[in-house]
């Protein structure tokens, strides 16, 4: 069902909340920018926690958008 949701977003059938767009942008930028709040070189695997948390927040917001889209669909 995710592909139907993504198609609805692409065709602008469903408007995604601005906070979800900001989280997507922040997750992407934070992944590729060399600046890190918790550096992996200092704390090892624990340093990945901030990277994973940013993507987890985005996943929660995206799932919320999908549920919002499903709730707006007409009943079958």
C-alpha positions as CSV (number, residue, x, y, z in Angstrom):
1,X,0.0,0.0,0.0
2,X,3.0,2.3,0.4
3,X,3.4,2.6,-3.4
4,X,-0.2,3.9,-3.6
5,X,0.5,6.4,-0.9
6,X,3.7,7.6,-2.6
7,X,1.8,7.9,-5.9
8,X,-0.9,10.0,-4.2
9,X,1.8,12.3,-2.9
10,X,3.5,12.5,-6.3
11,X,0.2,13.3,-8.1
12,X,-0.7,15.8,-5.3
13,X,-3.8,13.8,-4.4
14,X,-2.5,14.0,-0.8
15,X,-0.8,17.0,0.7
16,X,2.0,16.1,3.1
17,X,2.3,18.3,6.2
18,X,5.2,20.8,6.2
19,X,6.8,19.2,9.3
20,X,7.2,15.9,7.4
21,X,8.9,17.7,4.5
22,X,11.2,19.5,7.0
23,X,12.0,16.2,8.7
24,X,12.8,14.6,5.3
25,X,15.1,17.4,4.4
26,X,16.8,17.4,7.8
27,X,17.4,13.7,7.7
28,X,18.9,13.8,4.2
29,X,21.1,16.8,4.9
30,X,22.2,15.5,8.3
31,X,23.2,12.2,6.7
32,X,25.5,13.8,4.1
33,X,26.9,16.8,5.9
34,X,30.2,16.1,7.7
35,X,29.1,17.8,10.9
36,X,27.9,15.4,13.5
37,X,26.4,16.0,17.0
38,X,27.7,12.7,18.3
39,X,30.8,11.8,16.3
40,X,31.4,8.1,15.4
41,X,35.1,8.5,15.8
42,X,34.8,9.4,19.5
43,X,31.9,7.2,20.6
44,X,32.0,4.4,18.1
45,X,28.6,2.7,17.4
46,X,26.9,5.0,19.9
47,X,27.7,7.8,17.6
48,X,25.3,6.4,15.1
49,X,22.4,7.1,17.5
50,X,21.8,10.6,16.4
51,X,21.8,9.6,12.7
52,X,19.3,6.8,13.4
53,X,17.1,9.0,15.6
54,X,16.7,11.6,12.8
55,X,15.6,8.8,10.4
56,X,13.3,7.3,13.0
57,X,11.6,10.7,13.5
58,X,11.1,10.9,9.8
59,X,9.7,7.4,9.6
60,X,7.2,8.1,12.3
61,X,6.0,11.3,10.6
62,X,5.8,9.5,7.2
63,X,3.8,6.7,8.8
64,X,1.5,9.3,10.3
65,X,1.0,10.8,6.9
66,X,0.1,7.4,5.4
67,X,-2.5,6.8,8.1
68,X,-3.9,10.3,7.5
69,X,-4.1,9.5,3.8
70,X,-5.8,6.1,4.4
71,X,-8.4,7.7,6.7
72,X,-9.3,10.2,4.0
73,X,-9.9,7.4,1.4
74,X,-13.6,6.6,0.8
75,X,-14.9,3.4,2.5
76,X,-15.0,0.4,0.3
